[in-house]
Amino acid sequence: MTTTREQHLTTLLTGAGLVTIGKLVGSLTTLGERVIIGRVLSPDAYGEVSVGLALLAFATTASLVGFSQGVPRYVSRFDDEADRRGVWLGGLVVTGVVALALTALLLVNVEFLTETLLSRADSPRMLALFVLALPFVVGMKITVAAIRGHNNAIYRIYAQDLAYPLTRLVLLVALLYVGLDVLAAGYAYLVAAGLSFVVALLLLHRLTALRGRIRTHVREVGRFSLPVVVSGVLTVLLTRTDTLMLSYFRDTYEVGQYAAAYPIANGLIIVISSFGFLYLPLASRLDADDEHEEIDSIYTTTTKWIYLVTFPALLTFVLFADDVVAIVFGGAYSEAPIALAILSVGFFTNAIGGRNRETISALGVTTYLLVVNGAAFGINVVLNLWLIPPYGLVGAAIASATAYGVLNLTACLILWHRWDITPLSRWSVRTFLVLPIALVPPAYLASQYLSLSIFTLLPWLVIVGLLSIAVVAVTGCLQADDRIVVEFAENALGVRIPLIRRFLPPEGQD
């Protein structure tokens, strides 16, 4: 008989699998977009585009005023279409008004922003295009948040992971071909955001008719979302402060070098964020039923597998950083590898901590998110101020990596102290220890004699991944709940994974 925990894990794994595919496509497309800009234009021009993207990311998060978390949480708690429609529409109106106001403010000050951060003649027009894209990006994200509340992963993939990045990429290539330089990125983002917003609306309409009776819950969702506003802005500042401060203290050439390392290292969180799409509404429903032990079990199991799946990429990005940057961006970005290695370690703390912030959000005490993100942001700013002037992109990378470590440690401590929920079990701790002990020495030795190329990078990752699974299996890191993960993988692949079942404990046995 299928237990409730098995049903929850299977649902989460199915959603994570779908979202991982979508995120892989979206992330690879976004990386391809950055690679095209970085290779066709100069590192300076790439740095300028990176500053524009940082500004758009900050403005988007500020405009969402926390509703990107509140909308899926409350949509998932209602069954009546009038309530679900009202939650989405209320969020769309509130965030739309904020986005339009912020768009007007930024357009008025675009010359000041250019003088402060940028230098090229086309920079004011480029920034203006990114700013004009803001209302459409916000509308798309709120609509995708409502889709998330329906536990629908495939529609999110269509709107956010396919329509948005693929449209940008096609437009970018076409506009660069006709000679638009940095303006190509601005036009690509503007048009793609508008199209993706329309696609998201059409898809949401299939789940909940956009016309009909509504019962708005703006005050209720707003109370939940208000602490998320500040914490969300702090989160984006945490990811973008280094770029903006580099552009202020150094030059756009160094920003371009750093921006080459950042999206590669950011690939480490694809698996983590994939689990998060359905994790929030699932954990929210479990919290509503006061099933905190179930949340703890699912959180611990998924964290161990996130760590396991992410570890091969960490090993590669740290030990073969020069090869990875050369494969992706080319020889013009020779200063980026050291930043890639440092940032990868920082991003990997997300794998150790798992979906800690999503868990806090699902439990409804969003003021804790303010504490978590505030502590990390404060440390990031102080370290950036201290390290960027003398050390440039290396200082920025150290600051960001340290801040991510503080972020995840603080979130995990809050979960443990407040709810006795933790990513640590005897199986996960063993996994966290045995993988680096077993694989780092031989991988380091290999890095002294081998160089990776575009043809050998993927086979290397596959080999390290298989070795990771073998190490985990033979060292007693597997538990009974892992049978669900193995069966899901076998069904998804259509093959039976050899030998691993002999290392799985019987059902019901720890």
Buried (B, 14 or more C-beta within 10 A) or exposed (E): EEEEBBEBBBEBBBBBBBBBBBBBBBBBBBBBBBBBBBBBBBBBBBBBBBBBBBBBBBBBBBBBBBBBBBBBBBBBBBEEBBBBBBBBBBBBEBBBEBBBEBBEEBBEEBEEBBEEBBEBEBBBBBBBBBBBBBBBBBBBBBBBBBBBBBBBBBBBBBBBBBBBBBBBBBBBBEBBEEEBBBBBBBBBBBBBBBBBBBBBBBBBEEBBEBEEEBBBBBEEBBEBBBBBBBBBBBBBBBBBBBBBBBBEBBBBBBBBBBBBBBBBBBBBBBBBBBBBBBBBBBBBBBBEEEBBEBBBBBBBBBBBBBBBBBBBBBBBBBBBBBBBBBBBBEEBBBBBBBBBBBBBBBBBBBBBBBBBBBBBBBBEBBBBBBBBBBBBBBBBBEBBBEBBEEEBBBBBBBBBBBBBBBBBBBBBEBBBEEBEBBBBBEBBEBBBEBBEEBBBEEBEEBBEEBEBEEEBBEEBBEEBBEBBBBBBBEBBBBBBBBBBBBBBBBEEEEEEEEEBBEBBBEEEEE
